[in-house]
């Protein structure tokens, strides 16, 4: 029997598909906590940290920008 994909991956995919709707709700003034509450009511077991991870922007170091240590 093939190994089963973890449920976390399904959650990440669901949130990624809903990202445009989530961003629209935030632009209309809903808080992240309110969005999470609505997701949970719809059967999506999201937590606030899932939303933070989904909506976070990549850091400069991960975008290929060289970070120079000024303490040298």
Jmol script that loads the backbone (N, CA, C; Angstrom):
load data "model"
ATOM      1  N   UNK A   1       0.851  -1.178   0.000  1.00  0.00           N
ATOM      2  CA  UNK A   1       0.000   0.000   0.000  1.00  0.00           C
ATOM      3  C   UNK A   1       0.891   1.235   0.000  1.00  0.00           C
ATOM      4  N   UNK A   2       0.622   2.212  -0.862  1.00  0.00           N
ATOM      5  CA  UNK A   2       1.443   3.434  -0.885  1.00  0.00           C
ATOM      6  C   UNK A   2       1.260   4.252   0.386  1.00  0.00           C
ATOM      7  N   UNK A   3       2.314   4.981   0.731  1.00  0.00           N
ATOM      8  CA  UNK A   3       2.234   5.798   1.942  1.00  0.00           C
ATOM      9  C   UNK A   3       1.237   6.935   1.746  1.00  0.00           C
ATOM     10  N   UNK A   4       0.581   7.267   2.824  1.00  0.00           N
ATOM     11  CA  UNK A   4      -0.442   8.310   2.805  1.00  0.00           C
ATOM     12  C   UNK A   4       0.210   9.671   3.017  1.00  0.00           C
ATOM     13  N   UNK A   5      -0.210  10.664   2.215  1.00  0.00           N
ATOM     14  CA  UNK A   5       0.282  12.030   2.380  1.00  0.00           C
ATOM     15  C   UNK A   5      -0.222  12.586   3.703  1.00  0.00           C
ATOM     16  N   UNK A   6       0.601  13.333   4.420  1.00  0.00           N
ATOM     17  CA  UNK A   6       0.132  13.903   5.694  1.00  0.00           C
ATOM     18  C   UNK A   6      -0.953  14.958   5.469  1.00  0.00           C
ATOM     19  N   UNK A   7      -1.831  15.085   6.450  1.00  0.00           N
ATOM     20  CA  UNK A   7      -2.943  16.036   6.373  1.00  0.00           C
ATOM     21  C   UNK A   7      -2.431  17.477   6.283  1.00  0.00           C
ATOM     22  N   UNK A   8      -1.266  17.742   6.837  1.00  0.00           N
ATOM     23  CA  UNK A   8      -0.714  19.091   6.817  1.00  0.00           C
ATOM     24  C   UNK A   8      -0.526  19.577   5.386  1.00  0.00           C
ATOM     25  N   UNK A   9      -0.098  18.702   4.512  1.00  0.00           N
ATOM     26  CA  UNK A   9       0.094  19.086   3.119  1.00  0.00           C
ATOM     27  C   UNK A   9      -1.242  19.487   2.506  1.00  0.00           C
ATOM     28  N   UNK A  10      -2.297  18.773   2.811  1.00  0.00           N
ATOM     29  CA  UNK A  10      -3.617  19.108   2.301  1.00  0.00           C
ATOM     30  C   UNK A  10      -4.047  20.483   2.792  1.00  0.00           C
ATOM     31  N   UNK A  11      -3.775  20.776   4.043  1.00  0.00           N
ATOM     32  CA  UNK A  11      -4.120  22.075   4.608  1.00  0.00           C
ATOM     33  C   UNK A  11      -3.355  23.185   3.903  1.00  0.00           C
ATOM     34  N   UNK A  12      -2.065  22.963   3.677  1.00  0.00           N
ATOM     35  CA  UNK A  12      -1.253  23.968   2.995  1.00  0.00           C
ATOM     36  C   UNK A  12      -1.781  24.226   1.582  1.00  0.00           C
ATOM     37  N   UNK A  13      -2.154  23.172   0.891  1.00  0.00           N
ATOM     38  CA  UNK A  13      -2.689  23.332  -0.458  1.00  0.00           C
ATOM     39  C   UNK A  13      -4.022  24.070  -0.444  1.00  0.00           C
ATOM     40  N   UNK A  14      -4.874  23.734   0.511  1.00  0.00           N
ATOM     41  CA  UNK A  14      -6.171  24.402   0.613  1.00  0.00           C
ATOM     42  C   UNK A  14      -5.993  25.885   0.887  1.00  0.00           C
ATOM     43  N   UNK A  15      -5.098  26.219   1.797  1.00  0.00           N
ATOM     44  CA  UNK A  15      -4.861  27.624   2.124  1.00  0.00           C
ATOM     45  C   UNK A  15      -4.248  28.367   0.941  1.00  0.00           C
ATOM     46  N   UNK A  16      -3.374  27.702   0.206  1.00  0.00           N
ATOM     47  CA  UNK A  16      -2.768  28.338  -0.967  1.00  0.00           C
ATOM     48  C   UNK A  16      -3.834  28.644  -2.018  1.00  0.00           C
ATOM     49  N   UNK A  17      -4.789  27.724  -2.189  1.00  0.00           N
ATOM     50  CA  UNK A  17      -5.873  27.968  -3.139  1.00  0.00           C
ATOM     51  C   UNK A  17      -6.789  29.108  -2.686  1.00  0.00           C
ATOM     52  N   UNK A  18      -6.935  29.261  -1.378  1.00  0.00           N
ATOM     53  CA  UNK A  18      -7.800  30.298  -0.822  1.00  0.00           C
ATOM     54  C   UNK A  18      -7.082  31.635  -0.604  1.00  0.00           C
ATOM     55  N   UNK A  19      -5.803  31.675  -0.885  1.00  0.00           N
ATOM     56  CA  UNK A  19      -5.005  32.872  -0.598  1.00  0.00           C
ATOM     57  C   UNK A  19      -5.601  34.151  -1.186  1.00  0.00           C
ATOM     58  N   UNK A  20      -6.048  34.167  -2.451  1.00  0.00           N
ATOM     59  CA  UNK A  20      -6.638  35.417  -2.970  1.00  0.00           C
ATOM     60  C   UNK A  20      -7.877  35.864  -2.179  1.00  0.00           C
ATOM     61  N   UNK A  21      -8.707  34.920  -1.782  1.00  0.00           N
ATOM     62  CA  UNK A  21      -9.898  35.255  -0.993  1.00  0.00           C
ATOM     63  C   UNK A  21      -9.517  35.746   0.391  1.00  0.00           C
ATOM     64  N   UNK A  22      -8.521  35.115   0.986  1.00  0.00           N
ATOM     65  CA  UNK A  22      -8.056  35.513   2.317  1.00  0.00           C
ATOM     66  C   UNK A  22      -7.494  36.937   2.268  1.00  0.00           C
ATOM     67  N   UNK A  23      -6.691  37.213   1.245  1.00  0.00           N
ATOM     68  CA  UNK A  23      -6.127  38.556   1.108  1.00  0.00           C
ATOM     69  C   UNK A  23      -7.222  39.599   0.898  1.00  0.00           C
ATOM     70  N   UNK A  24      -8.265  39.234   0.152  1.00  0.00           N
ATOM     71  CA  UNK A  24      -9.381  40.159  -0.076  1.00  0.00           C
ATOM     72  C   UNK A  24     -10.108  40.464   1.234  1.00  0.00           C
ATOM     73  N   UNK A  25     -10.303  39.449   2.058  1.00  0.00           N
ATOM     74  CA  UNK A  25     -10.954  39.663   3.356  1.00  0.00           C
ATOM     75  C   UNK A  25     -10.122  40.593   4.243  1.00  0.00           C
ATOM     76  N   UNK A  26      -8.821  40.391   4.231  1.00  0.00           N
ATOM     77  CA  UNK A  26      -7.943  41.242   5.038  1.00  0.00           C
ATOM     78  C   UNK A  26      -7.981  42.684   4.543  1.00  0.00           C
ATOM     79  N   UNK A  27      -8.051  42.859   3.232  1.00  0.00           N
ATOM     80  CA  UNK A  27      -8.130  44.213   2.667  1.00  0.00           C
ATOM     81  C   UNK A  27      -9.453  44.892   3.020  1.00  0.00           C
ATOM     82  N   UNK A  28     -10.489  44.076   3.235  1.00  0.00           N
ATOM     83  CA  UNK A  28     -11.796  44.637   3.615  1.00  0.00           C
ATOM     84  C   UNK A  28     -11.889  44.933   5.103  1.00  0.00           C
ATOM     85  N   UNK A  29     -10.825  44.652   5.849  1.00  0.00           N
ATOM     86  CA  UNK A  29     -10.800  45.018   7.258  1.00  0.00           C
ATOM     87  C   UNK A  29     -10.928  43.880   8.250  1.00  0.00           C
ATOM     88  N   UNK A  30     -11.078  42.656   7.771  1.00  0.00           N
ATOM     89  CA  UNK A  30     -11.131  41.530   8.694  1.00  0.00           C
ATOM     90  C   UNK A  30      -9.742  41.293   9.270  1.00  0.00           C
ATOM     91  N   UNK A  31      -9.686  40.854  10.525  1.00  0.00           N
ATOM     92  CA  UNK A  31      -8.407  40.516  11.137  1.00  0.00           C
ATOM     93  C   UNK A  31      -8.039  39.092  10.753  1.00  0.00           C
ATOM     94  N   UNK A  32      -6.784  38.756  10.935  1.00  0.00           N
ATOM     95  CA  UNK A  32      -6.348  37.377  10.653  1.00  0.00           C
ATOM     96  C   UNK A  32      -7.088  36.393  11.544  1.00  0.00           C
ATOM     97  N   UNK A  33      -7.316  36.773  12.798  1.00  0.00           N
ATOM     98  CA  UNK A  33      -8.030  35.895  13.721  1.00  0.00           C
ATOM     99  C   UNK A  33      -9.461  35.643  13.244  1.00  0.00           C
ATOM    100  N   UNK A  34     -10.120  36.679  12.725  1.00  0.00           N
ATOM    101  CA  UNK A  34     -11.480  36.512  12.203  1.00  0.00           C
ATOM    102  C   UNK A  34     -11.491  35.610  10.973  1.00  0.00           C
ATOM    103  N   UNK A  35     -10.486  35.746  10.132  1.00  0.00           N
ATOM    104  CA  UNK A  35     -10.393  34.887   8.946  1.00  0.00           C
ATOM    105  C   UNK A  35     -10.193  33.435   9.370  1.00  0.00           C
ATOM    106  N   UNK A  36      -9.318  33.208  10.345  1.00  0.00           N
ATOM    107  CA  UNK A  36      -9.094  31.845  10.846  1.00  0.00           C
ATOM    108  C   UNK A  36     -10.385  31.277  11.412  1.00  0.00           C
ATOM    109  N   UNK A  37     -11.137  32.067  12.174  1.00  0.00           N
ATOM    110  CA  UNK A  37     -12.414  31.601  12.730  1.00  0.00           C
ATOM    111  C   UNK A  37     -13.360  31.160  11.624  1.00  0.00           C
ATOM    112  N   UNK A  38     -13.418  31.925  10.534  1.00  0.00           N
ATOM    113  CA  UNK A  38     -14.295  31.568   9.420  1.00  0.00           C
ATOM    114  C   UNK A  38     -13.824  30.299   8.729  1.00  0.00           C
ATOM    115  N   UNK A  39     -12.518  30.141   8.576  1.00  0.00           N
ATOM    116  CA  UNK A  39     -11.987  28.916   7.970  1.00  0.00           C
ATOM    117  C   UNK A  39     -12.346  27.692   8.803  1.00  0.00           C
ATOM    118  N   UNK A  40     -12.206  27.820  10.116  1.00  0.00           N
ATOM    119  CA  UNK A  40     -12.537  26.711  11.019  1.00  0.00           C
ATOM    120  C   UNK A  40     -14.023  26.378  10.920  1.00  0.00           C
ATOM    121  N   UNK A  41     -14.883  27.396  10.863  1.00  0.00           N
ATOM    122  CA  UNK A  41     -16.325  27.164  10.730  1.00  0.00           C
ATOM    123  C   UNK A  41     -16.655  26.436   9.433  1.00  0.00           C
ATOM    124  N   UNK A  42     -15.819  26.625   8.403  1.00  0.00           N
ATOM    125  CA  UNK A  42     -16.026  25.968   7.115  1.00  0.00           C
ATOM    126  C   UNK A  42     -15.342  24.603   7.045  1.00  0.00           C
ATOM    127  N   UNK A  43     -14.773  24.161   8.162  1.00  0.00           N
ATOM    128  CA  UNK A  43     -14.177  22.829   8.215  1.00  0.00           C
ATOM    129  C   UNK A  43     -12.702  22.767   7.865  1.00  0.00           C
ATOM    130  N   UNK A  44     -12.052  23.912   7.765  1.00  0.00           N
ATOM    131  CA  UNK A  44     -10.623  23.948   7.469  1.00  0.00           C
ATOM    132  C   UNK A  44      -9.893  24.198   8.786  1.00  0.00           C
ATOM    133  N   UNK A  45      -9.144  23.226   9.267  1.00  0.00           N
ATOM    134  CA  UNK A  45      -8.525  23.337  10.599  1.00  0.00           C
ATOM    135  C   UNK A  45      -7.297  24.241  10.624  1.00  0.00           C
ATOM    136  N   UNK A  46      -7.484  25.484  10.252  1.00  0.00           N
ATOM    137  CA  UNK A  46      -6.377  26.437  10.191  1.00  0.00           C
ATOM    138  C   UNK A  46      -6.127  27.061  11.562  1.00  0.00           C
ATOM    139  N   UNK A  47      -4.913  27.441  11.765  1.00  0.00           N
ATOM    140  CA  UNK A  47      -4.503  28.180  12.967  1.00  0.00           C
ATOM    141  C   UNK A  47      -3.909  29.511  12.519  1.00  0.00           C
ATOM    142  N   UNK A  48      -3.796  30.429  13.440  1.00  0.00           N
ATOM    143  CA  UNK A  48      -3.273  31.752  13.124  1.00  0.00           C
ATOM    144  C   UNK A  48      -1.865  31.663  12.530  1.00  0.00           C
ATOM    145  N   UNK A  49      -1.048  30.753  13.038  1.00  0.00           N
ATOM    146  CA  UNK A  49       0.316  30.636  12.518  1.00  0.00           C
ATOM    147  C   UNK A  49       0.330  30.137  11.073  1.00  0.00           C
ATOM    148  N   UNK A  50      -0.695  29.374  10.664  1.00  0.00           N
ATOM    149  CA  UNK A  50      -0.784  28.965   9.260  1.00  0.00           C
ATOM    150  C   UNK A  50      -0.983  30.184   8.362  1.00  0.00           C
ATOM    151  N   UNK A  51      -1.850  31.086   8.814  1.00  0.00           N
ATOM    152  CA  UNK A  51      -2.115  32.295   8.032  1.00  0.00           C
ATOM    153  C   UNK A  51      -0.881  33.192   7.975  1.00  0.00           C
ATOM    154  N   UNK A  52      -0.185  33.308   9.088  1.00  0.00           N
ATOM    155  CA  UNK A  52       1.042  34.116   9.103  1.00  0.00           C
ATOM    156  C   UNK A  52       2.058  33.563   8.108  1.00  0.00           C
ATOM    157  N   UNK A  53       2.217  32.243   8.094  1.00  0.00           N
ATOM    158  CA  UNK A  53       3.173  31.622   7.171  1.00  0.00           C
ATOM    159  C   UNK A  53       2.739  31.816   5.722  1.00  0.00           C
ATOM    160  N   UNK A  54       1.451  31.700   5.466  1.00  0.00           N
ATOM    161  CA  UNK A  54       0.926  31.849   4.110  1.00  0.00           C
ATOM    162  C   UNK A  54       1.134  33.261   3.585  1.00  0.00           C
ATOM    163  N   UNK A  55       0.955  34.247   4.436  1.00  0.00           N
ATOM    164  CA  UNK A  55       0.969  35.638   4.011  1.00  0.00           C
ATOM    165  C   UNK A  55       2.304  36.338   4.219  1.00  0.00           C
ATOM    166  N   UNK A  56       3.262  35.642   4.810  1.00  0.00           N
ATOM    167  CA  UNK A  56       4.550  36.296   5.070  1.00  0.00           C
ATOM    168  C   UNK A  56       5.315  36.502   3.770  1.00  0.00           C
ATOM    169  N   UNK A  57       6.116  37.554   3.756  1.00  0.00           N
ATOM    170  CA  UNK A  57       6.939  37.835   2.582  1.00  0.00           C
ATOM    171  C   UNK A  57       8.311  37.224   2.801  1.00  0.00           C
ATOM    172  N   UNK A  58       8.954  36.780   1.741  1.00  0.00           N
ATOM    173  CA  UNK A  58      10.292  36.202   1.902  1.00  0.00           C
ATOM    174  C   UNK A  58      11.274  37.235   2.444  1.00  0.00           C
ATOM    175  N   UNK A  59      12.204  36.771   3.216  1.00  0.00           N
ATOM    176  CA  UNK A  59      13.215  37.676   3.770  1.00  0.00           C
ATOM    177  C   UNK A  59      14.271  37.977   2.712  1.00  0.00           C
ATOM    178  N   UNK A  60      14.979  39.072   2.883  1.00  0.00           N
ATOM    179  CA  UNK A  60      15.962  39.520   1.899  1.00  0.00           C
ATOM    180  C   UNK A  60      17.020  38.450   1.635  1.00  0.00           C
ATOM    181  N   UNK A  61      17.477  37.768   2.658  1.00  0.00           N
ATOM    182  CA  UNK A  61      18.529  36.762   2.491  1.00  0.00           C
ATOM    183  C   UNK A  61      18.046  35.600   1.620  1.00  0.00           C
ATOM    184  N   UNK A  62      16.789  35.269   1.684  1.00  0.00           N
ATOM    185  CA  UNK A  62      16.284  34.159   0.884  1.00  0.00           C
ATOM    186  C   UNK A  62      15.989  34.574  -0.546  1.00  0.00           C
ATOM    187  N   UNK A  63      16.043  35.849  -0.842  1.00  0.00           N
ATOM    188  CA  UNK A  63      15.796  36.339  -2.199  1.00  0.00           C
ATOM    189  C   UNK A  63      17.096  36.528  -2.975  1.00  0.00           C
ATOM    190  N   UNK A  64      18.201  36.079  -2.428  1.00  0.00           N
ATOM    191  CA  UNK A  64      19.462  36.199  -3.134  1.00  0.00           C
ATOM    192  C   UNK A  64      20.213  37.479  -2.840  1.00  0.00           C
ATOM    193  N   UNK A  65      19.727  38.275  -1.908  1.00  0.00           N
ATOM    194  CA  UNK A  65      20.411  39.507  -1.526  1.00  0.00           C
ATOM    195  C   UNK A  65      21.481  39.142  -0.505  1.00  0.00           C
ATOM    196  N   UNK A  66      22.697  39.571  -0.775  1.00  0.00           N
ATOM    197  CA  UNK A  66      23.800  39.251   0.123  1.00  0.00           C
ATOM    198  C   UNK A  66      23.736  40.120   1.372  1.00  0.00           C
ATOM    199  N   UNK A  67      23.782  39.479   2.528  1.00  0.00           N
ATOM    200  CA  UNK A  67      23.763  40.186   3.801  1.00  0.00           C
ATOM    201  C   UNK A  67      25.199  40.289   4.281  1.00  0.00           C
ATOM    202  N   UNK A  68      25.669  41.498   4.545  1.00  0.00           N
ATOM    203  CA  UNK A  68      27.040  41.733   4.961  1.00  0.00           C
ATOM    204  C   UNK A  68      27.068  41.956   6.460  1.00  0.00           C
ATOM    205  N   UNK A  69      27.980  41.288   7.127  1.00  0.00           N
ATOM    206  CA  UNK A  69      28.123  41.435   8.570  1.00  0.00           C
ATOM    207  C   UNK A  69      28.933  42.701   8.847  1.00  0.00           C
ATOM    208  N   UNK A  70      28.313  43.671   9.480  1.00  0.00           N
ATOM    209  CA  UNK A  70      28.962  44.959   9.755  1.00  0.00           C
ATOM    210  C   UNK A  70      29.940  44.878  10.919  1.00  0.00           C
ATOM    211  N   UNK A  71      29.960  43.776  11.635  1.00  0.00           N
ATOM    212  CA  UNK A  71      30.818  43.658  12.808  1.00  0.00           C
ATOM    213  C   UNK A  71      32.236  43.231  12.463  1.00  0.00           C
ATOM    214  N   UNK A  72      32.571  43.118  11.222  1.00  0.00           N
ATOM    215  CA  UNK A  72      33.921  42.660  10.835  1.00  0.00           C
ATOM    216  C   UNK A  72      34.958  43.684  11.083  1.00  0.00           C
TER     217      UNK A  72
END
end "model"
wireframe off; spacefill off
backbone 0.3
color backbone group
